């Protein structure tokens, strides 16, 4: 069991292993939202709850590449999460013609998505792998994350990387390796079913755990 009280800062990376899998990426946009709303993985919810219960007293930040937004329904402080791959919280023009993002309201499930008021093209959810992805939905939080990272210099930093593959490695995997390399007071846990290995540069302060990251959280 990890003793979080031993560390000044705690950084969590949540990868694709926690993401809700759509049965068909060609589904209508509203049907995608409906599917993730109706197919909530209770094991993942409980794992998230266990995580936030354990780190709630810590100075933490969470970086997630998941686009189902499930973590936002559990985290007690959204200001400590950044999701650079987007999610279902905003909609945008499929071509991002106006660079405008609109918040998603509860009526979307009943009324469906409108067309773009500027070009009359399709409106879609602001989430990768959208070709013309509008990054504006996460940039403010990314700035907050970078500000928090600056505060970890020369501090005892606990890094926990959970189910992070190679889909967007520069967001978490490579970035966390760099942090673990430069911060000699850091300890990193890399948990993945198949990619639980450390580079030569961080092997001394990286604990590799080959296994299910959801079960790992459940046993914290």
Backbone as numpy.savetxt, mean C-alpha at the origin, in Angstrom:
# Nx Ny Nz CAx CAy CAz Cx Cy Cz
8.21 -13.14 18.39 7.36 -11.94 18.39 8.24 -10.69 18.39
7.89 -9.73 17.58 8.66 -8.49 17.47 8.28 -7.54 18.59
9.28 -6.98 19.25 9.05 -5.98 20.29 9.16 -4.59 19.64
8.04 -4.00 19.30 8.04 -2.73 18.61 8.57 -1.59 19.48
8.51 -1.76 20.79 8.96 -0.70 21.69 10.48 -0.50 21.63
11.20 -1.43 21.04 12.64 -1.31 20.92 13.07 -0.31 19.84
12.12 0.12 19.01 12.47 0.92 17.84 11.88 2.32 17.93
12.62 3.28 17.36 12.16 4.67 17.33 11.12 4.88 16.23
11.29 4.17 15.12 10.43 4.33 13.95 10.09 2.96 13.39
8.91 2.86 12.78 8.47 1.60 12.18 7.94 1.88 10.78
8.52 1.22 9.80 8.10 1.38 8.41 7.53 0.05 7.90
6.32 0.11 7.37 5.64 -1.10 6.89 5.41 -0.98 5.38
5.73 -2.04 4.65 5.44 -2.10 3.22 4.46 -3.22 2.93
3.33 -2.89 2.34 2.28 -3.86 2.04 2.27 -4.11 0.53
2.44 -5.37 0.13 2.52 -5.69 -1.28 1.29 -6.38 -1.83
1.44 -6.87 -3.04 0.31 -7.40 -3.81 -0.32 -8.64 -3.16
0.38 -9.29 -2.27 -0.18 -10.46 -1.60 -1.44 -10.12 -0.80
-1.62 -8.84 -0.49 -2.79 -8.40 0.29 -3.89 -7.83 -0.59
-3.68 -7.76 -1.88 -4.62 -7.12 -2.79 -5.77 -8.05 -3.17
-6.97 -7.51 -3.27 -8.12 -8.29 -3.73 -7.97 -8.56 -5.23
-8.06 -9.83 -5.61 -7.90 -10.22 -7.01 -9.23 -10.12 -7.75
-9.24 -9.34 -8.82 -10.44 -9.26 -9.66 -10.51 -10.47 -10.57
-11.70 -11.06 -10.76 -11.81 -12.22 -11.64 -11.59 -11.88 -13.11
-11.78 -10.61 -13.46 -11.64 -10.18 -14.85 -11.30 -8.70 -14.86
-10.11 -8.36 -15.34 -9.70 -6.96 -15.39 -10.50 -6.14 -16.40
-11.25 -6.82 -17.25 -12.07 -6.12 -18.25 -13.48 -5.83 -17.76
-13.71 -6.07 -16.48 -15.01 -5.77 -15.90 -15.30 -4.28 -16.00
-16.58 -3.92 -16.01 -16.94 -2.51 -15.93 -16.41 -1.93 -14.63
-16.08 -0.64 -14.67 -15.45 -0.01 -13.52 -16.29 -0.15 -12.25
-17.58 0.09 -12.34 -18.43 -0.01 -11.15 -18.48 -1.45 -10.66
-18.43 -2.40 -11.57 -18.44 -3.81 -11.17 -17.15 -4.17 -10.41
-16.04 -3.52 -10.76 -14.80 -3.74 -10.01 -14.96 -3.28 -8.56
-15.54 -2.09 -8.40 -15.77 -1.58 -7.05 -16.74 -2.47 -6.29
-17.78 -2.90 -6.97 -18.76 -3.77 -6.33 -18.11 -5.08 -5.89
-17.23 -5.62 -6.74 -16.58 -6.90 -6.41 -15.69 -6.77 -5.18
-14.83 -5.74 -5.13 -13.94 -5.62 -3.97 -14.72 -5.28 -2.71
-15.88 -4.64 -2.86 -16.72 -4.33 -1.70 -17.39 -5.58 -1.14
-17.71 -6.50 -2.04 -18.45 -7.70 -1.64 -17.56 -8.90 -1.33
-16.29 -8.82 -1.68 -15.38 -9.95 -1.48 -14.21 -9.55 -0.58
-14.56 -9.09 0.61 -13.55 -8.70 1.59 -12.97 -9.95 2.24
-11.66 -10.07 2.20 -10.98 -11.21 2.81 -10.87 -10.98 4.32
-11.61 -11.75 5.08 -11.66 -11.55 6.53 -10.30 -11.81 7.18
-9.53 -12.75 6.62 -8.20 -13.03 7.18 -7.28 -11.82 7.03
-7.38 -11.14 5.89 -6.56 -9.95 5.68 -7.01 -8.82 6.61
-8.31 -8.66 6.77 -8.82 -7.64 7.69 -8.29 -7.87 9.09
-8.36 -9.11 9.55 -7.88 -9.42 10.90 -6.38 -9.21 11.01
-5.65 -9.52 9.93 -4.20 -9.30 9.94 -3.89 -7.81 10.02
-4.61 -7.00 9.26 -4.44 -5.55 9.35 -4.73 -5.06 10.76
-5.82 -5.53 11.34 -6.19 -5.11 12.70 -5.08 -5.46 13.70
-4.52 -6.65 13.54 -3.43 -7.07 14.43 -2.22 -6.16 14.25
-1.92 -5.84 13.00 -0.78 -4.96 12.73 -0.96 -3.61 13.40
-2.11 -2.96 13.16 -2.30 -1.61 13.70 -2.45 -1.62 15.22
-2.92 -2.70 15.76 -2.98 -2.82 17.21 -1.57 -2.86 17.80
-0.66 -3.52 17.09 0.72 -3.64 17.59 1.54 -2.38 17.38
1.29 -1.64 16.29 2.13 -0.49 15.99 1.49 0.84 16.37
0.31 0.79 16.94 -0.44 2.02 17.21 0.31 2.99 18.12
1.13 2.47 19.02 1.89 3.33 19.94 3.23 3.76 19.34
3.53 3.30 18.13 4.80 3.60 17.49 4.67 4.78 16.54
5.80 5.35 16.18 5.86 6.36 15.13 6.04 5.59 13.82
4.95 5.37 13.10 4.99 4.47 11.95 4.51 5.15 10.67
4.84 4.51 9.55 4.29 4.89 8.26 4.11 3.62 7.45
3.05 3.59 6.65 2.73 2.42 5.83 2.73 2.83 4.36
3.45 2.05 3.55 3.42 2.22 2.10 2.75 0.98 1.52
1.70 1.17 0.75 0.96 0.03 0.20 0.82 0.16 -1.31
1.07 -0.95 -2.02 0.84 -0.97 -3.47 -0.52 -1.59 -3.80
-1.30 -1.92 -2.79 -2.63 -2.48 -3.02 -3.57 -1.39 -3.56
-4.49 -1.78 -4.41 -5.43 -0.82 -4.99 -6.88 -1.11 -4.61
-7.09 -1.98 -3.63 -8.47 -2.29 -3.22 -8.96 -1.40 -2.09
-8.05 -0.61 -1.50 -8.38 0.35 -0.42 -8.85 -0.31 0.87
-8.70 -1.62 0.99 -9.17 -2.30 2.20 -8.46 -1.77 3.44
-7.19 -1.44 3.31 -6.41 -0.99 4.47 -6.99 0.28 5.08
-7.64 1.11 4.25 -8.19 2.37 4.75 -9.40 2.15 5.65
-10.03 1.01 5.54 -11.19 0.72 6.40 -10.75 0.23 7.77
-9.46 -0.04 7.93 -8.96 -0.61 9.19 -8.01 0.33 9.91
-7.18 1.05 9.14 -6.15 1.90 9.76 -6.79 3.02 10.57
-6.38 3.23 11.81 -6.96 4.29 12.64 -6.48 5.69 12.26
-5.43 5.80 11.45 -4.88 7.11 11.09 -4.45 7.09 9.62
-5.32 7.58 8.75 -5.03 7.56 7.31 -3.86 8.45 6.92
-3.51 9.39 7.78 -2.40 10.28 7.48 -1.06 9.56 7.54
-1.08 8.31 7.98 0.14 7.51 8.07 0.21 6.44 6.97
-0.60 6.58 5.94 -0.60 5.64 4.82 -0.39 6.39 3.52
0.38 5.80 2.61 0.44 6.31 1.25 0.26 5.13 0.30
-0.57 5.32 -0.72 -0.87 4.27 -1.70 -0.58 4.82 -3.09
0.66 4.75 -3.52 1.03 5.37 -4.79 0.46 4.70 -6.04
-0.15 3.54 -5.88 -0.76 2.87 -7.03 -2.24 3.20 -7.17
-2.75 4.04 -6.29 -4.14 4.47 -6.39 -5.12 3.49 -5.78
-6.38 3.69 -6.14 -7.44 2.85 -5.58 -8.79 3.32 -6.07
-9.81 3.04 -5.27 -11.19 3.37 -5.64 -11.69 4.64 -4.98
-10.79 5.43 -4.43 -11.21 6.63 -3.72 -11.42 7.83 -4.64
-10.85 7.77 -5.83 -10.98 8.86 -6.80 -11.32 8.32 -8.19
-11.94 9.17 -9.01 -12.17 8.85 -10.40 -11.50 9.92 -11.26
-11.21 9.55 -12.51 -10.55 10.46 -13.43 -10.97 10.14 -14.86
-10.74 11.05 -15.76 -10.94 10.77 -17.19 -9.96 9.69 -17.61
-10.40 8.79 -18.46 -9.54 7.69 -18.90 -8.29 8.22 -19.59
-8.37 9.39 -20.21 -7.22 10.02 -20.85 -6.57 11.10 -19.98
-7.13 11.31 -18.79 -6.64 12.36 -17.88 -6.56 13.70 -18.60
-7.59 14.02 -19.36 -7.55 15.20 -20.22 -7.45 16.51 -19.44
-8.07 16.56 -18.27 -8.09 17.81 -17.50 -7.21 17.75 -16.25
-6.59 16.56 -16.01 -5.78 16.34 -14.79 -6.61 16.57 -13.53
-7.90 16.26 -13.62 -8.81 16.48 -12.51 -9.18 15.14 -11.86
-9.18 15.13 -10.54 -9.62 13.97 -9.77 -10.86 14.33 -8.98
-11.82 13.40 -8.93 -13.03 13.61 -8.15 -13.16 12.50 -7.12
-13.54 12.88 -5.91 -13.73 11.88 -4.87 -14.94 11.02 -5.18
-14.84 9.74 -4.83 -15.92 8.79 -5.09 -16.93 8.84 -3.95
-18.18 9.03 -4.27 -19.25 9.02 -3.27 -19.98 7.70 -3.26
-20.79 7.45 -2.23 -21.51 6.16 -2.12 -22.53 5.94 -3.23
-22.96 7.01 -3.89 -23.98 6.86 -4.93 -23.43 6.20 -6.19
-22.11 6.10 -6.30 -21.50 5.53 -7.51 -22.00 4.12 -7.77
-22.16 3.33 -6.73 -22.60 1.94 -6.92 -23.99 1.87 -7.52
-24.83 2.82 -7.23 -26.20 2.82 -7.76 -26.33 3.56 -9.08
-25.62 4.66 -9.20 -25.78 5.53 -10.36 -24.78 5.24 -11.47
-23.67 4.56 -11.14 -22.64 4.32 -12.12 -21.73 5.52 -12.28
-20.71 5.38 -13.12 -19.76 6.46 -13.33 -20.24 7.40 -14.43
-20.03 8.69 -14.27 -20.41 9.65 -15.32 -19.40 9.60 -16.46
-19.66 10.37 -17.50 -18.64 10.57 -18.53 -17.83 11.80 -18.17
-16.67 11.96 -18.76 -15.84 13.11 -18.48 -16.54 14.38 -18.95
-16.71 15.36 -18.07 -17.41 16.60 -18.45 -16.62 17.46 -19.45
-15.34 17.13 -19.62 -14.49 17.93 -20.49 -14.38 17.37 -21.91
-14.36 16.01 -22.03 -14.17 15.42 -23.36 -15.20 14.34 -23.68
-16.10 14.06 -22.72 -17.16 13.05 -22.88 -16.64 11.62 -23.04
-15.39 11.40 -22.68 -14.87 10.04 -22.71 -15.16 9.34 -21.37
-14.78 8.07 -21.31 -15.05 7.25 -20.13 -14.33 7.80 -18.90
-15.00 7.69 -17.76 -14.39 8.00 -16.47 -14.07 6.68 -15.77
-12.88 6.60 -15.18 -12.43 5.35 -14.56 -11.89 5.64 -13.17
-11.69 4.58 -12.40 -11.09 4.74 -11.07 -9.60 5.04 -11.21
-9.12 5.86 -10.32 -7.74 6.34 -10.33 -6.82 5.28 -9.71
-6.48 4.28 -10.53 -5.66 3.18 -10.02 -4.85 2.55 -11.14
-3.64 2.15 -10.81 -2.81 1.44 -11.77 -3.38 0.05 -12.04
-3.16 -0.50 -13.25 -2.24 -0.05 -14.30 -2.87 0.84 -15.37
-3.66 1.81 -14.99 -4.27 2.73 -15.93 -3.18 3.43 -16.76
-3.36 3.48 -18.07 -2.34 4.04 -18.96 -2.05 5.51 -18.66
-3.11 6.31 -18.48 -2.93 7.74 -18.20 -3.25 8.00 -16.72
-2.53 7.33 -15.86 -2.76 7.41 -14.43 -2.41 8.80 -13.89
-3.36 9.40 -13.19 -3.16 10.71 -12.57 -2.57 10.51 -11.18
-1.34 10.96 -10.99 -0.64 10.74 -9.73 -1.07 11.70 -8.61
-1.93 12.63 -8.95 -2.31 13.64 -7.97 -3.01 13.10 -6.74
-3.56 11.90 -6.83 -4.29 11.35 -5.70 -3.42 10.96 -4.52
-2.11 10.78 -4.75 -1.26 10.34 -3.65 -0.08 11.27 -3.37
0.16 12.26 -4.20 1.38 13.06 -4.09 1.52 13.80 -2.76
0.40 14.29 -2.23 0.48 14.98 -0.93 0.93 14.03 0.16
0.40 12.81 0.14 0.82 11.82 1.13 2.24 11.34 0.88
2.65 11.29 -0.37 4.02 10.90 -0.67 5.01 11.91 -0.11
4.63 13.19 -0.17 5.47 14.24 0.43 5.55 14.05 1.95
4.41 13.71 2.57 4.40 13.45 4.01 5.27 12.24 4.35
5.22 11.23 3.50 6.04 10.04 3.70 7.53 10.38 3.62
7.94 11.18 2.63 9.34 11.56 2.49 9.80 12.41 3.67
8.90 13.25 4.17 9.22 14.04 5.36 9.44 13.12 6.55
8.59 12.10 6.68 8.74 11.13 7.77 10.04 10.35 7.61
10.37 9.95 6.38 11.61 9.21 6.14 12.83 10.01 6.60
12.79 11.30 6.37 13.92 12.15 6.78 14.13 12.10 8.29
13.06 11.86 9.02 13.15 11.81 10.48 13.72 10.49 11.00
13.92 9.51 10.10 14.43 8.21 10.54 15.95 8.14 10.54
16.60 9.17 10.02 18.06 9.16 9.94 18.68 9.00 11.33
19.56 8.02 11.44 20.28 7.73 12.68 19.35 7.31 13.83
18.15 6.82 13.47 17.22 6.32 14.47 17.11 4.79 14.35
16.70 4.16 15.42 16.47 2.71 15.35 15.19 2.47 14.55
15.36 1.93 13.38 14.27 1.79 12.43 13.93 0.32 12.20
12.67 -0.01 12.39 12.18 -1.35 12.07 11.46 -1.29 10.73
11.90 -2.12 9.80 11.30 -2.18 8.47 10.67 -3.55 8.30
9.39 -3.57 7.97 8.70 -4.84 7.73 8.09 -4.80 6.33
8.56 -5.68 5.48 8.08 -5.74 4.10 7.24 -7.00 3.94
5.99 -6.84 3.55 5.03 -7.94 3.58 4.46 -8.24 2.19
4.83 -9.38 1.64 4.25 -9.82 0.38 4.54 -8.91 -0.79
5.71 -8.29 -0.80 6.08 -7.35 -1.85 6.86 -8.08 -2.94
6.29 -8.13 -4.13 6.95 -8.80 -5.24 7.73 -7.82 -6.10
7.76 -8.11 -7.40 8.55 -7.31 -8.33 7.69 -6.49 -9.29
6.41 -6.29 -8.94 5.52 -5.55 -9.83 5.90 -4.07 -9.88
6.09 -3.47 -8.71 6.53 -2.08 -8.63 7.70 -2.01 -7.64
8.83 -2.59 -7.99 9.93 -2.73 -7.01 10.51 -1.42 -6.52
10.44 -0.36 -7.32 11.03 0.90 -6.89 10.22 1.58 -5.79
8.95 1.19 -5.64 8.10 1.82 -4.63 8.44 1.32 -3.23
8.61 0.01 -3.08 8.89 -0.55 -1.76 10.19 -1.35 -1.75
10.26 -2.40 -2.53 11.33 -3.39 -2.38 12.73 -2.76 -2.50
13.03 -2.10 -3.59 14.35 -1.50 -3.77 14.55 -0.33 -2.81
13.49 0.43 -2.59 13.59 1.58 -1.69 13.88 1.14 -0.26
13.24 0.07 0.18 13.46 -0.43 1.54 14.86 -1.02 1.69
15.34 -1.69 0.65 16.70 -2.20 0.68 17.71 -1.07 0.86
17.47 0.03 0.17 18.37 1.19 0.27 18.35 1.75 1.69
17.16 1.83 2.29 17.05 2.32 3.67 17.81 1.41 4.63
17.61 0.11 4.46 18.27 -0.85 5.34 19.78 -0.81 5.19
20.26 -0.49 3.99 21.69 -0.41 3.74 22.31 0.81 4.41
21.66 1.97 4.26 22.24 3.21 4.78 22.01 3.42 6.27
20.93 2.89 6.80 20.66 3.04 8.23 21.20 1.81 8.97
22.35 1.97 9.57 23.00 0.84 10.24 22.31 0.45 11.53
21.36 1.27 11.99 20.59 0.92 13.18 19.28 0.22 12.83
19.06 -0.06 11.57 17.79 -0.64 11.13 17.82 -2.16 11.19
16.63 -2.70 11.35 16.40 -4.14 11.23 15.24 -4.32 10.27
15.43 -5.19 9.31 14.40 -5.39 8.28 13.90 -6.82 8.29
12.58 -6.97 8.15 11.95 -8.28 7.95 11.36 -8.29 6.55
11.77 -9.26 5.77 11.22 -9.41 4.42 10.43 -10.72 4.39
9.11 -10.59 4.27 8.23 -11.75 4.35 7.56 -11.97 2.99
7.81 -13.12 2.41 7.23 -13.43 1.09 7.24 -14.95 0.90
6.27 -15.44 0.18 6.19 -16.89 -0.02 7.29 -17.42 -0.93
7.74 -16.62 -1.89 8.76 -17.10 -2.83 9.96 -16.18 -2.98
9.82 -14.90 -2.62 10.90 -13.93 -2.84 11.49 -13.42 -1.54
11.61 -14.29 -0.56 12.14 -13.90 0.75 13.66 -14.08 0.77
14.36 -13.19 0.11 15.81 -13.24 0.13 16.36 -11.82 0.22
17.58 -11.70 0.75 18.21 -10.40 0.95 19.41 -10.25 0.03
19.68 -9.03 -0.37 20.87 -8.76 -1.15 22.10 -8.86 -0.24
23.25 -8.99 -0.86 24.49 -9.11 -0.11 24.71 -7.90 0.80
24.27 -6.73 0.35 24.53 -5.49 1.10 23.75 -5.41 2.42
22.62 -6.09 2.51 21.80 -5.96 3.73 21.61 -7.28 4.46
22.35 -8.29 4.08 22.12 -9.62 4.66 22.31 -9.67 6.17
23.14 -8.76 6.72 23.41 -8.79 8.16 22.27 -8.22 9.00
21.46 -7.33 8.42 20.36 -6.75 9.20 18.99 -7.03 8.59
18.90 -8.03 7.73 17.63 -8.41 7.12 17.26 -9.83 7.51
16.08 -9.99 8.09 15.57 -11.31 8.46 14.59 -11.76 7.38
14.92 -12.77 6.65 14.07 -13.25 5.57 13.15 -14.36 6.07
11.87 -14.18 5.83 10.88 -15.14 6.30 10.10 -15.65 5.08
10.32 -16.90 4.73 9.59 -17.48 3.61 8.28 -18.06 4.13
7.19 -17.42 3.74 5.89 -17.87 4.23 4.80 -16.88 3.86
3.61 -17.18 4.30 2.45 -16.35 4.00 2.50 -15.07 4.85
2.56 -13.89 4.21 2.66 -12.65 4.98 1.42 -12.33 5.80
0.26 -12.79 5.35 -0.97 -12.57 6.13 -0.89 -13.36 7.43
-0.41 -14.61 7.36 -0.24 -15.42 8.57 0.83 -14.83 9.46
1.86 -14.25 8.86 2.92 -13.62 9.64 2.35 -12.50 10.50
1.50 -11.66 9.92 0.87 -10.58 10.69 -0.04 -11.14 11.78
-0.75 -12.19 11.44 -1.68 -12.77 12.41 -0.97 -13.30 13.64
0.33 -13.64 13.49 1.10 -14.21 14.58 2.07 -13.21 15.21
1.90 -11.94 14.88 2.79 -10.92 15.45 2.78 -10.95 16.98
